[in-house]
């Protein structure tokens, strides 16, 4: 999963620099934004929280 998150981060970083805290905020949005959460949850129950947690782990281990 971390390889997938790394790929997502690198695509985003090509557009503009993203701090660890900004990337964490994107992860939180997977759960806190109703539209994003619904999109993730329509794929698999619990996926929104899983994505948030994966982004948090990535930001902690690779961006901090």
C-alpha positions as CSV (number, residue, x, y, z in Angstrom):
1,X,0.0,0.0,0.0
2,X,2.8,2.4,0.7
3,X,4.1,2.1,-2.8
4,X,0.6,3.1,-4.0
5,X,0.5,6.1,-1.6
6,X,4.0,7.1,-2.8
7,X,2.9,7.1,-6.3
8,X,-0.1,9.3,-5.4
9,X,2.1,11.7,-3.5
10,X,4.6,11.9,-6.4
11,X,1.8,12.8,-8.9
12,X,0.5,15.5,-6.5
13,X,4.0,16.8,-5.9
14,X,4.6,17.3,-9.6
15,X,1.7,19.8,-9.6
16,X,3.1,21.7,-6.5
17,X,5.1,21.1,-3.4
18,X,3.0,19.4,-0.6
19,X,4.0,19.5,3.0
20,X,3.5,16.5,5.3
21,X,0.7,18.4,7.1
22,X,-1.1,19.2,3.8
23,X,-0.8,15.5,2.8
24,X,-2.2,14.5,6.2
25,X,-5.1,16.9,5.6
26,X,-5.8,15.1,2.3
27,X,-5.8,11.8,4.1
28,X,-8.3,13.1,6.7
29,X,-10.5,14.4,3.9
30,X,-10.9,10.8,2.8
31,X,-13.0,10.3,5.9
32,X,-14.2,13.8,6.8
33,X,-15.5,14.9,3.4
34,X,-18.8,13.2,2.8
35,X,-18.4,13.0,-1.0
36,X,-14.9,11.5,-0.8
37,X,-15.9,9.1,2.0
38,X,-18.9,7.9,-0.1
39,X,-16.7,7.3,-3.1
40,X,-14.2,5.3,-1.1
41,X,-16.8,3.4,0.8
42,X,-18.6,2.5,-2.5
43,X,-15.5,0.6,-3.5
44,X,-15.1,-1.3,-0.2
45,X,-16.4,-0.7,3.4
46,X,-13.6,0.8,5.5
47,X,-11.6,2.0,2.6
48,X,-11.8,5.7,3.5
49,X,-10.2,5.1,6.9
50,X,-7.7,2.7,5.4
51,X,-6.6,5.3,2.9
52,X,-6.4,8.0,5.6
53,X,-4.3,5.7,7.8
54,X,-2.0,4.8,4.9
55,X,-1.5,8.5,4.1
56,X,-0.8,9.2,7.8
57,X,1.8,6.5,7.9
58,X,3.4,7.7,4.7
59,X,3.6,11.3,5.9
60,X,5.1,10.2,9.2
61,X,7.7,7.9,7.8
62,X,8.7,9.6,4.6
63,X,7.8,13.3,4.8
64,X,8.5,14.2,8.5
